[in-house]
Structures are given as C-alpha cells and as structure tokens.
Amino acid sequence: MDPRRHRLPALEQALADPPSVPDVRERSDLAGLARRTVRPIDLIGHSVAVVAPSASALVSPYLMLRVVGPGAWLSALIGFGLAFLLASVFSQFATRMAAPGSMYTWVTRALGPGCGLLIAASMLLGYATLVAFGVSQSVRHGAEAGTSAGWGTPSVPAQLALAVAIVLVCVAIAVRGVGMSTRVALAAEVTLVLSLGVLVILTIAREGLALDGILSLEGASPTRILLGASFIMSITVGFESSAALAAEVERPFLSVPRSLFGTVAISAVLYALAYVAMHAVLADDGPMPGPAQRWFPPNVDVHVADAVLSGLLCLGFLTLALCALNALARVLFSLAREGLLPGWLGRTHPRWLSPYGALVAVAPLAVLPAVVATVSGTGIGSITVRLLGAAVLVLAIAYALVALAVPVFLVRLQEETWRPVVVALAAAGLAGTVSALDVVEDLRHGQWLACALACLTLVVGAGWYAWLRLRRPAVLRRMGIHDETIASDLLHR
C-alpha cells in the first residue's frame, strides 16, 4: 500500500484547519504612522543630518586644535569612543523594540514610568533645543552668505522673517511624509559630505599633510583633553534620534542599530579628515587664517569663499532642524497616544501618515528663540548656542541613565550576558565623568545655565510623575507603547 495515502487525510485536515495564532489586535497604538516605509539608507541620512558632521567638521577641528592644543586628537578619540559605547547601549533596546518614544520608552520598560518621565522631559528639552539651534544657525549663516555675496546685511526683522520661513518649510516637508523628509535629508547630507571631501583634498594638496607631531602629547593637559572630549560629545548629541522613526522603518531591528553605528563612524571619519587638513593649516607659522582662508586657496576671492562656506553651513543646519523636528514630533506623538499629553498631539495626516498635530505644535517653539533675540536686540543664534550647551548636559545625563537601565532590561528579558552590561556601565561612567568635569568648568567660570536646566528637568520630570500618579494613575500603566504585530501583519488568520 502506498504510504502517501495515509498522509493525505492528515494533510487535508491541516489545510482545512490552519494552526491557531496568538491573539493580536486589529489596530496598533501607533496607528496612523507610515509603518515600514523608510529605507535603511534614508534612515542613515536622517541620523547623520541631526549630528550635522559636515558642518561640524568645517569648524570643530580648528577650534579643538586652538583650544585643547596638544592632545586634541586624544579628545576626539575619547569623545567618539564614548559615542560608539552609547551606540552599543542604544542598540540593546533598538534590536528588541521599535518605539517612537525611543529612549523614554526604553527606560520606562526597564526602570518604570518615574525614570521614563525624567528621560521624556530631557528629550523634549534636548530635541526642541536642537530644532531651534538648527533654525537660528541656518538664519545666521544664510545672512552671512548673502552679505558675502554682496546682497547686503539683512535687518533683524528680515532675519526673523527668514527664521519663520525656514520653520514653515521644515514643517511642510515633515507633514508631507517621513519618506520625503528622510530623502531630502539624505540628498543634503550627500551634497555636504562631497563638498567637505573636495575642500579637504584641496587643502591637503595646497598645504601638504604635515603629519609631524600630529599625535604628540607633549604639553598636553588632562583637563583640557577631557573638556575636549565633552565638546566632541556635544557635536554627536542627538545621533540616537533615528530610533524615533523605528516604527516607520522597513526593518527596524536591523536598520536602527546600523544607523546608530553608521552615524558615529561617518562623523568620526569626516572629523579625522578635517583634523588632518586643519593640522596642516596651523602648522604654517603665518597669521591665523579666517574661516574661508582655512579651506580655500589664496587665489579665490575671499567674498566668494565666505559665501560658499556660509552656504554649506546654512544647508547643514537647515537639514538638522528638519530632522530634529521629525524626531521631536514622534516623541510628542508617543506621549500623546499614551495620554501623557493632549490627545490632539497624537493626530496623524490621513493621506501622508505624518504626526501633523505634533509638527504644527513644535513650530512656534522653533522660532521662539529668534523672536526673543529680536526683541532683546541680541544676534539671532546667540541664545540657542548657550541653550545647546545646556541641553547637551541634560541629554548626557539621560544617556547615562539609559545605559544604567540596560542591565535591568536584560535581566527582565532573561537575556543578561556580561559583555553588554560591561559596555553599558563603561558608557555610563564615562558620560558621567565628562559631564561632571564640564559642570565644574562651567561653574568655575560663573556659567550656571546648564546646571539650572538640568535641575529644572529633574523637577519637571518628578512633578509630572507625581501629578499623574495622584490624578491619572491609569495613564502611567499605559506608558511604554511600541510597535507590535497586528492582524494585517500575519500571513493567515
């Protein structure tokens, strides 16, 4: 007898009654977002744009060599090493959870809603500052480009109008959809990286490599080296913002960690190239060159050089504002969907699937520093520079807390191993050390804004938690929403 005849009834029965599947919901907590649409390369473009490594590389290596002096290379090594450690920390969460709340959702799942709200307050302050900083700096460099091109210096009201126009353009692009936003960011960053590469090649061809003493530590100060590492941390802050788009990425558990490490690697390489070029420029015993003279040969008209350099910086900071706006909107969207903020902030566009409620709400905040600067008579950009320095401290403290949450998170999942725990503790310790030294230096010079904002963030987070626990305890139990499998994701039901 053919044995296949005995298997046929069983096969027919299996096809008639498919295996049962776990109960899944028809609708996600994140319904309305464009799930699984952002390409991995576009996500890297977004992440790189928030860090703005090309704009930083045009200025930062020169400042590091002038301020830190001998050992500036070691500052960069420590700073980017810390960024790689933090990328490994964030990847522990990003490979397991796709959440628009990113860091605050991770900490909520590990340490509870109290610590989660503290991280949420830190993220709101940090990301909002990045948006405002990008807007004001794009206005500043755009005005400088116009002045160098012979168009005259725009008046303060004209600069304010330009700031409003930039915010409106960023909001319009972001509302149009995450796909368009990330592609615009990718195109801008490719342009900036190629432009920086050309400038580095021209500078090295003109000045030579001048590698003698480039790694020297003679006369180096450990304090200055660590302060330089703090500066490097300030130019990489926000690189984790790509995690806020995780629910909208095609393969989030693979793409988000790659974007984290890729962003740090790209930033480090660009910085290293610019550092080598600037070391050659400063090796010349002549007078200190201006910004344009550092990168352009003497036969290029200084006004043209200034206009090109300012234009590149304007593009870099404009893209930063756009991508930081997208990240901030996702955090607000997540908080609103959890009931921690007004519900209208969680509304999404029916066609473009973008969190337009949060995007529109952020617009006035993005232009507020420019308004204050106009009213007070200070230069547009000066206020956000000070705010950014303070926001870096707040985010650094948040990074350290996220790192400390890793061991608890892995224990809860019963996936603890020694390596990620050691990396997390090393990241928390190094971030805390660099931040503490930065605080001591600020207070020594009578600068208290960073400490004040850090204390304010702590008070807001604690007060937020206390109020919710007293008035709306059910909301706290709902915290930590993330992208989950829904019925439409299954092959059969």
C-alpha positions in Angstrom: 0.0 0.0 0.0 1.2 3.5 -0.9 2.1 5.2 2.5 1.2 8.6 1.0 -2.5 7.6 1.1 -2.3 7.5 4.9 -0.8 11.0 5.0 -3.3 12.6 2.6 -6.2 12.9 5.1 -4.0 14.4 7.7 -2.7 16.9 5.2 -6.2 17.8 4.1 -7.2 18.3 7.7 -4.2 20.6 8.4 -5.1 22.7 5.3 -8.7 22.9 6.4 -7.8 23.9 10.0 -4.7 26.1 10.0 -2.8 26.3 13.2 -4.0 28.8 15.7 -2.1 32.0 16.2 -1.8 34.2 19.3 -4.4 36.8 19.8 -3.3 40.0 18.1 -5.0 43.4 17.9 -6.6 44.8 14.7 -5.2 48.2 15.4 -1.8 49.4 16.8 -1.3 52.0 19.4 0.7 53.8 16.7 -2.0 53.6 14.1 -1.7 56.5 11.6 2.1 56.4 11.1 3.6 55.2 7.9 4.8 51.8 9.1 7.6 50.0 7.3 8.2 52.7 4.6 11.6 54.3 5.4 14.5 52.8 3.6 17.7 52.0 5.6 19.8 54.4 3.6 17.2 57.2 4.2 17.3 56.5 7.9 21.1 56.9 8.0 20.6 60.2 6.1 18.2 61.4 8.9 20.5 60.3 11.7 23.6 61.9 10.1 21.7 65.1 9.5 20.8 65.6 13.2 24.5 65.3 14.0 25.5 67.6 11.1 29.0 66.1 10.8 30.0 68.0 7.7 29.1 71.4 9.2 30.9 70.4 12.4 33.9 69.3 10.6 34.2 72.7 8.8 34.7 74.4 12.2 35.3 71.9 15.1 38.8 70.6 14.3 40.2 74.1 14.1 38.6 75.0 17.4 39.9 71.8 19.1 43.4 72.4 17.9 43.3 76.0 19.1 41.6 75.4 22.4 42.8 72.0 23.5 46.1 72.2 21.8 48.4 69.1 22.2 46.2 66.0 22.8 43.3 67.3 20.7 43.4 64.0 18.9 43.0 62.1 22.1 40.0 64.3 23.0 38.4 63.2 19.7 39.3 59.5 20.4 37.6 59.6 23.8 34.6 61.5 22.6 33.9 59.3 19.6 34.7 56.2 21.7 32.0 57.3 24.1 29.6 57.7 21.2 30.4 54.2 20.0 29.8 52.8 23.5 26.4 54.7 23.6 25.5 53.3 20.2 26.1 49.8 21.6 23.9 50.7 24.6 21.0 52.0 22.5 21.3 49.0 20.2 20.4 46.7 23.1 17.0 48.3 23.1 16.6 49.1 19.4 17.1 45.4 18.4 14.2 44.4 20.6 11.7 47.3 20.5 10.6 49.8 17.8 9.1 52.8 19.6 8.7 56.5 18.5 9.4 57.4 22.2 12.9 55.8 21.8 14.9 56.5 25.0 12.0 57.3 27.3 10.1 54.2 26.2 13.2 52.0 26.8 13.8 53.4 30.3 10.1 53.0 31.1 10.2 49.4 30.2 13.3 48.8 32.2 13.0 51.1 35.3 9.4 52.2 35.3 7.4 55.3 34.5 9.1 57.6 37.0 12.5 57.3 35.3 10.8 57.2 32.0 9.2 60.6 32.5 12.5 62.1 33.6 14.0 60.9 30.3 11.0 62.2 28.4 11.4 65.7 29.9 15.1 65.6 28.9 14.3 64.6 25.4 11.7 67.3 24.9 14.2 69.9 26.1 17.1 68.5 24.1 15.3 67.9 20.8 13.5 71.2 21.0 16.8 73.0 21.5 18.3 71.1 18.5 15.4 72.3 16.3 15.7 75.9 17.5 19.5 75.8 17.1 19.3 74.5 13.6 16.8 77.2 12.6 18.8 80.1 14.2 22.1 78.9 12.8 20.8 78.4 9.3 19.5 82.0 9.5 22.8 83.3 10.8 24.9 81.5 8.1 22.3 82.3 5.4 22.6 86.0 6.3 26.4 85.8 6.2 26.3 84.1 2.8 24.1 86.9 1.5 26.4 89.6 2.9 29.5 87.9 1.4 27.7 87.6 -2.0 27.1 91.4 -2.0 23.4 91.3 -1.2 23.8 93.4 1.9 23.3 92.5 5.5 19.7 91.7 6.2 18.0 93.6 9.0 17.0 91.9 12.2 13.3 91.8 11.2 14.3 90.3 7.9 16.3 87.6 9.7 13.3 86.9 11.9 11.1 86.6 8.8 13.7 84.2 7.4 13.5 82.1 10.5 9.7 81.9 10.3 10.0 80.9 6.6 12.6 78.2 7.4 10.3 76.7 10.1 7.3 76.7 7.8 9.3 74.9 5.1 10.5 72.3 7.6 7.0 71.7 8.9 5.6 71.5 5.3 8.2 68.9 4.3 7.7 66.9 7.5 3.9 66.9 7.2 4.3 65.7 3.6 5.6 62.4 5.0 8.5 60.7 6.6 9.7 59.4 3.2 10.1 62.8 1.7 11.8 64.2 4.9 14.4 61.4 5.0 15.1 61.6 1.3 15.6 65.4 1.5 18.0 64.9 4.4 19.9 62.2 2.6 20.3 64.3 -0.6 21.5 67.3 1.5 24.0 65.2 3.5 25.4 63.6 0.4 26.0 67.1 -1.0 27.6 68.3 2.2 29.9 65.2 2.5 31.1 65.5 -1.1 31.7 69.2 -0.7 33.7 68.7 2.5 35.7 66.0 0.8 36.6 68.3 -2.1 37.6 71.0 0.4 39.8 68.6 2.4 41.5 67.3 -0.7 42.2 70.9 -1.9 43.5 71.9 1.5 45.8 68.9 1.8 47.0 69.4 -1.8 47.8 73.0 -1.0 49.3 72.7 2.5 50.6 69.1 2.4 49.9 66.5 5.1 52.2 67.9 7.9 51.9 64.7 10.0 54.8 65.6 12.2 53.6 65.8 15.8 50.0 65.3 14.9 49.7 62.6 17.6 52.1 64.3 20.1 51.1 64.7 23.7 53.9 67.0 24.7 52.5 69.8 26.8 49.0 68.2 26.9 46.7 68.9 29.8 44.5 66.1 31.0 41.8 68.6 32.0 41.8 70.2 28.5 41.7 66.8 26.9 38.6 65.7 28.8 36.9 69.1 28.2 37.7 68.5 24.5 36.0 65.1 24.8 33.0 66.9 26.2 33.0 69.1 23.2 33.1 66.1 20.9 30.1 64.7 22.8 28.3 67.9 22.1 28.7 67.6 18.3 27.4 64.0 18.3 24.5 64.5 20.6 21.2 63.5 19.0 22.6 60.7 16.9 20.1 58.3 18.6 17.2 60.3 17.1 16.8 57.7 14.3 15.3 55.4 16.9 12.2 57.7 17.0 11.5 56.7 13.4 11.8 53.0 14.2 8.1 52.2 13.7 8.3 53.7 10.2 11.5 51.9 9.0 11.3 48.8 6.8 13.4 46.6 9.0 13.7 48.5 12.3 15.5 45.9 14.4 18.3 45.8 11.8 18.3 49.3 10.4 18.2 51.4 13.6 21.3 49.8 15.1 23.1 50.2 11.8 22.1 53.8 11.6 23.5 54.4 15.1 26.9 52.9 14.5 27.0 54.3 10.9 26.3 57.8 12.0 29.1 57.7 14.6 31.5 56.1 12.1 30.7 58.7 9.4 31.1 61.6 11.9 34.4 60.2 13.1 35.8 59.8 9.6 34.8 63.3 8.5 36.2 64.8 11.7 39.5 62.9 11.2 39.9 64.1 7.6 39.2 67.7 8.6 41.5 67.4 11.6 44.4 66.3 9.4 43.7 69.2 7.0 43.5 71.8 9.8 46.7 70.5 11.4 48.5 71.2 8.1 47.0 74.7 8.0 48.0 75.5 11.6 51.5 74.1 11.0 52.2 77.2 9.0 53.8 80.0 11.0 51.9 82.7 9.3 49.0 84.7 10.7 45.9 82.8 11.8 43.6 82.3 8.8 40.0 83.3 8.8 37.3 80.7 8.2 37.4 80.9 4.4 41.2 81.1 4.2 41.4 77.8 6.1 39.7 75.9 3.3 40.2 77.9 0.1 43.4 78.8 -1.8 44.5 82.5 -1.8 43.6 83.0 -5.5 39.9 82.5 -4.7 38.1 85.8 -3.9 37.5 85.9 -0.1 33.9 87.0 -0.6 33.1 84.1 -2.8 34.9 81.7 -0.4 32.9 83.1 2.5 29.6 82.9 0.6 30.3 79.2 -0.3 31.3 78.2 3.2 28.4 80.0 4.8 26.0 78.4 2.3 27.3 74.9 3.2 26.9 75.6 6.9 23.4 77.0 6.2 22.3 73.9 4.4 23.8 71.6 7.1 21.9 73.4 9.9 18.7 73.6 7.9 18.7 69.8 7.5 19.5 69.4 11.2 16.4 71.5 12.0 14.2 69.4 9.7 15.3 66.0 11.1 15.3 67.1 14.8 11.8 68.4 14.2 10.8 64.9 12.9 12.3 63.2 16.0 10.7 65.7 18.4 7.3 65.2 16.8 7.5 61.5 17.2 8.3 61.8 20.9 5.3 64.2 21.4 3.1 61.8 19.3 4.1 58.9 21.6 3.4 60.8 24.8 0.0 61.9 23.4 -1.0 58.4 22.4 -0.2 57.3 26.0 -2.4 60.0 27.4 0.5 62.0 29.0 -0.1 65.0 26.7 -3.2 66.3 25.0 -4.7 63.9 22.5 -4.6 66.3 19.5 -0.8 66.0 19.5 -1.2 62.4 18.5 -3.2 63.1 15.4 -1.8 61.9 12.0 -2.4 63.0 8.5 -4.9 60.7 6.8 -3.0 60.7 3.5 0.6 61.3 4.3 0.6 59.4 7.6 2.7 62.0 9.5 2.1 63.3 13.1 0.9 66.7 11.9 -0.6 67.7 15.2 2.8 67.5 16.9 4.6 69.0 14.0 2.4 72.1 14.0 2.7 72.4 17.8 6.5 72.5 17.6 6.6 75.3 15.0 6.1 78.2 17.5 8.8 76.7 19.8 11.3 76.5 17.0 11.0 80.2 16.2 10.7 81.4 19.8 14.5 82.0 20.4 14.7 84.1 17.2 11.8 86.2 18.5 13.4 86.6 21.9 16.7 87.6 20.2 15.0 90.1 18.0 13.1 91.7 21.0 16.2 91.8 23.2 18.5 93.2 20.4 20.9 90.3 20.5 22.1 88.4 17.5 20.0 85.6 16.2 21.8 82.4 17.1 23.5 83.6 20.3 20.7 82.4 22.5 20.5 78.9 21.0 24.2 78.5 21.2 24.0 78.9 25.0 20.9 76.7 25.2 22.6 74.0 23.2 25.5 73.8 25.6 23.0 73.4 28.5 20.8 70.9 26.6 23.9 68.7 25.9 24.4 68.3 29.7 20.7 67.3 30.1 20.9 64.7 27.3 24.3 63.4 28.6 22.6 62.7 31.9 19.8 61.0 30.0 22.3 58.9 28.1 23.9 57.7 31.4 20.5 56.7 32.8 19.7 54.8 29.6 23.0 53.0 30.0 22.3 52.1 33.6 18.9 50.7 32.5 20.5 48.1 30.2 21.3 45.5 32.9 17.8 45.7 34.4 16.3 45.5 31.0 18.3 42.4 30.0 17.6 40.7 33.4 13.8 41.2 32.9 14.1 39.5 29.5 16.4 36.8 31.0 19.0 37.6 28.3 21.7 39.0 30.5 25.3 38.5 29.4 28.5 40.1 30.8 29.5 42.0 27.6 26.6 44.4 27.2 26.5 45.0 30.9 30.2 46.0 31.0 29.7 48.2 27.9 26.7 49.9 29.5 28.5 50.6 32.8 31.5 51.9 30.9 29.3 54.2 28.9 27.5 55.5 32.0 30.8 56.1 33.8 32.5 57.9 31.0 29.5 60.0 30.2 29.1 60.9 33.9 32.8 61.8 34.2 32.9 64.0 31.2 29.7 65.7 32.1 30.8 66.3 35.7 34.0 67.9 34.6 32.1 70.1 32.2 29.8 71.2 35.0 32.8 72.1 37.3 34.4 74.1 34.5 31.1 76.0 33.8 30.7 76.8 37.5 34.3 77.9 37.8 33.6 80.5 35.0 30.3 81.6 36.6 28.2 79.8 33.9 25.2 78.2 35.6 22.6 77.8 32.8 23.4 74.1 32.2 23.1 73.2 35.8 19.9 75.2 36.1 18.3 73.4 33.2 19.4 70.0 34.4 17.8 70.8 37.8 14.7 72.1 36.1 14.4 69.0 34.0 14.6 66.8 37.2 11.9 68.9 38.9 9.6 68.8 35.8 10.1 65.0 35.4 9.4 64.4 39.1 6.5 66.8 39.3 5.0 65.3 36.1 5.2 61.8 37.6 3.8 62.9 41.0 0.8 64.6 39.3 0.0 61.7 37.1 0.3 59.2 40.0 -2.1 61.3 42.0 -4.6 62.3 39.3 -4.3 59.7 36.5 -2.6 56.5 37.6 -4.1 54.5 34.8 -2.0 56.6 32.3 1.2 55.5 34.0 0.3 51.9 33.5 -0.1 52.6 29.8 3.4 54.1 29.3 5.9 52.4 27.1 3.8 51.7 23.9 5.8 50.5 20.9 5.2 48.9 17.5 3.7 45.4 17.8 2.4 42.8 15.4 -1.1 43.4 14.3 -3.6 41.2 12.4 -2.7 42.6 9.0 1.0 41.6 9.5 0.0 37.9 9.7 0.1 35.6 6.7 -3.1 33.9 7.8 -5.7 34.5 10.5 
